[in-house]
Amino acid sequence: MIGAHRIIMAIDLQASKHFSSGVNSAGDARGIGGSFRHFGITANEVRDGLLECIAVYAVTLQRLFVDSGAFGEVAFGPEGPRVVRPITEAQWDQIFRLFLWAAMTFGKNAYLVAPDRVGCQETTLERQTKYAERVRLLAALGAQVIVPVQKGALPMSQMFRRSCEILGIDDPIAGVPMKKDATSIDDLRELVASLPRLCRIHLLGIGPESPKFAAVISAILAIRPEADVTSDSVTIRRLVGRTNGRGGGPRALTRLQDQARGECGTPIGWKADALCWQAAEELGYDRHSESRSIMDRNEARVEVARLATERRAELALEKARIAAARPAQLQLALWQAPVPSDLGDQLYS
């Protein structure tokens, strides 16, 4: 039995392992990065300037989660899952170009979701078989691979085992759907019980702000107390709205963006500063306390500089290792593989 205090501590810890999904613009990236949160992006929602802005944070210890966008191809209704926006082979090629950019830029701090189809085990296994070699290459570059465990005829434990056999990668992360076709607590327990003691689990589509989060973490830790659990959920969308906040007023980010308009010069600056202020508010920080603001800002700069130095050295060693392990031609091709800034416009067009 796990004590309530341990669950509270675990949820606090999870906040540091959570990815803020829904980042799709330069303003989003500057705000999430500036508030020391981890990035979450989706392949079909990449706007101009986003990747360039996120790349700046590759020298820190911040992480990048990249979803293929497969959750958007399926809709759920009374009759069950229905494919509404199928991903073509050409679109998968574009998705893997983005995955490659993420792996080469963030290395082991890149978390990439392997190909799947929400709610369909058969198509998921077909896609993983087709793209297994590419997934292995991403893993060889140091990226962390999240293997989505879709529900169906196979128990989740068997589905994960089958996916791992197909992909053939070391230390995969079990990706548990918690939004579309959400996993029940019973199914989650069945999967977790089949995993090793030091397993890694990623909760797809849920975060510490969810009322269900504590029960999910509790179920995992009750079976595998040493599990390494990460998660992602849309951050920005839940913080915006003009009349859906407390008392019918604006939500936090909308309110803070209104304030930022009077203090910042550009829309990108408004969004970035508002996201930083919102993160500070969640921590009980008073941004109007000038002395504390200056002190924290200077301390943050020193810390970022230290982390950047460490990360640059780490990246240099990682790139040297990759270069030594792979043929020169392939290495050159990997480094030169371009990712268009309008990638999001090309997908699902």
Residue pairs with C-beta under 8 A, 6 or more apart in sequence:
1 222
2 218
2 221
2 222
2 225
6 221
7 214
7 217
7 218
7 221
10 217
10 221
11 208
11 213
11 214
11 217
14 207
14 208
14 213
14 217
14 229
14 230
14 231
15 208
17 38
17 228
17 229
17 230
17 231
18 37
18 38
18 207
18 208
18 230
18 231
18 232
18 233
19 37
19 38
19 39
19 40
19 63
19 65
19 111
19 230
19 231
19 232
20 32
20 37
20 38
20 39
20 40
20 232
20 233
20 234
20 235
20 236
21 40
21 41
21 42
21 65
21 67
21 205
21 232
21 233
21 234
21 235
22 28
22 40
22 42
22 45
22 234
22 235
22 236
22 237
23 29
23 32
23 39
23 40
23 41
23 50
23 54
23 235
23 236
24 41
24 42
24 45
24 46
24 47
24 50
24 344
25 47
25 49
25 50
25 268
25 271
26 47
26 48
26 49
26 50
26 52
26 53
26 268
27 267
27 268
27 269
27 270
27 271
27 272
27 275
28 50
28 236
28 271
28 275
29 39
29 50
29 53
29 54
29 57
30 53
30 268
30 271
30 272
30 275
31 271
31 272
31 273
31 274
31 275
31 276
32 38
32 39
32 235
32 275
33 39
33 53
33 54
33 56
33 57
33 60
33 62
34 272
34 275
34 276
35 275
35 276
35 278
35 279
35 280
36 62
36 279
36 300
37 62
37 235
37 279
38 62
38 63
38 64
38 65
39 54
39 57
39 62
39 63
39 64
39 65
40 64
40 65
40 66
40 67
40 232
40 235
41 50
41 54
41 64
41 65
41 66
41 67
42 66
42 67
42 68
42 69
42 72
43 66
43 67
43 68
43 69
43 94
43 95
43 98
43 343
43 344
43 347
44 69
44 72
44 344
44 347
44 348
45 69
45 344
46 98
46 343
46 344
47 344
48 341
48 342
49 341
50 341
50 344
51 101
51 339
51 341
51 343
52 341
54 64
55 105
58 64
58 105
58 106
58 107
58 109
58 311
58 315
59 307
59 308
59 311
59 312
59 315
60 304
60 307
60 308
60 311
61 109
61 307
61 311
62 109
63 106
63 109
63 110
63 111
64 102
64 105
64 106
64 109
64 110
64 111
65 111
65 113
65 232
66 98
66 99
66 102
66 110
66 111
66 112
66 113
67 113
67 232
68 87
68 92
68 95
68 113
68 115
68 116
69 87
69 95
69 347
69 348
70 87
70 113
70 115
70 116
70 117
70 118
70 148
71 118
71 179
71 180
71 205
72 85
72 348
73 83
73 84
73 85
73 86
73 87
73 117
73 118
74 81
74 82
74 83
74 84
74 117
74 118
74 119
74 120
74 180
75 81
75 82
75 84
76 82
76 119
76 180
76 181
80 119
81 118
81 119
81 120
81 181
83 117
85 348
87 95
87 348
91 347
91 348
92 115
92 127
92 131
94 343
94 346
94 347
95 347
96 131
96 134
97 337
97 338
97 339
97 343
98 339
98 343
99 112
99 134
99 138
99 143
100 137
100 138
100 141
100 334
100 337
100 339
101 337
101 339
102 110
102 112
102 143
103 110
103 112
103 138
103 141
103 142
103 143
104 141
104 334
104 335
104 337
106 143
107 141
107 142
107 143
107 314
107 315
107 318
108 142
108 143
108 144
108 318
110 142
110 143
110 144
111 143
111 144
111 146
111 173
111 202
111 230
112 138
112 143
112 144
112 145
112 146
113 146
113 148
113 175
113 204
114 128
114 131
114 135
114 145
114 146
114 147
114 148
114 163
114 167
114 175
115 124
115 127
115 128
115 130
115 131
115 135
116 123
116 124
116 127
116 128
116 148
116 150
117 123
117 124
117 127
117 150
118 148
118 150
118 177
118 180
118 181
119 150
119 151
119 152
119 180
119 181
120 150
120 152
121 150
121 151
121 152
121 153
121 154
121 159
122 152
124 148
124 150
124 159
124 163
125 162
125 163
125 166
128 135
128 147
128 163
128 166
128 167
129 166
132 166
132 167
132 168
135 145
135 167
135 169
136 167
136 168
136 169
138 145
139 145
139 169
139 170
140 322
140 325
140 326
141 322
141 334
142 318
142 322
144 173
145 167
145 169
145 172
145 173
146 172
146 173
146 174
146 175
146 202
146 204
147 160
147 163
147 164
147 167
147 172
147 173
147 174
147 175
148 175
148 177
148 204
149 156
149 159
149 160
149 163
149 174
149 175
149 176
149 177
149 183
149 191
150 159
150 177
150 181
151 159
151 177
151 181
151 183
151 187
152 159
154 162
155 187
155 190
155 191
156 183
156 187
156 188
156 190
156 191
157 190
157 191
157 193
157 194
160 174
160 191
160 194
160 195
161 194
163 172
164 172
171 200
172 200
173 200
173 201
173 202
173 230
174 191
174 195
174 199
174 200
174 201
174 202
175 202
175 204
176 183
176 188
176 191
176 201
176 202
176 203
176 204
177 183
177 204
177 205
178 203
178 204
178 205
178 206
178 212
178 216
178 231
179 204
179 205
179 206
179 233
180 205
182 205
183 191
185 215
185 216
185 219
188 216
188 219
188 220
189 219
189 223
192 199
192 201
192 219
192 220
192 223
192 224
192 227
193 223
195 201
195 224
195 227
197 224
197 226
198 226
198 227
198 228
199 224
199 227
199 228
200 227
200 228
200 229
200 230
201 220
201 227
201 228
201 229
201 230
202 229
202 230
202 231
202 232
203 216
203 229
203 230
203 231
203 232
204 231
204 232
205 232
205 233
206 212
206 213
206 216
206 231
206 233
207 213
207 231
207 232
207 233
207 235
208 231
209 233
209 238
210 233
213 231
217 229
220 227
220 229
221 227
236 253
236 275
238 251
239 251
239 252
239 253
239 254
239 278
240 251
240 253
240 254
241 250
241 251
241 254
242 250
242 254
243 249
243 250
244 251
245 251
245 252
245 254
245 255
249 255
250 258
252 278
252 281
253 274
253 275
253 278
256 273
256 274
256 277
256 278
256 281
257 270
257 271
257 274
259 274
259 277
260 269
260 270
260 271
260 273
260 274
260 277
261 270
263 273
264 270
264 272
264 273
277 287
280 287
281 287
285 292
285 296
286 292
287 293
322 331
323 331
326 334
340 346
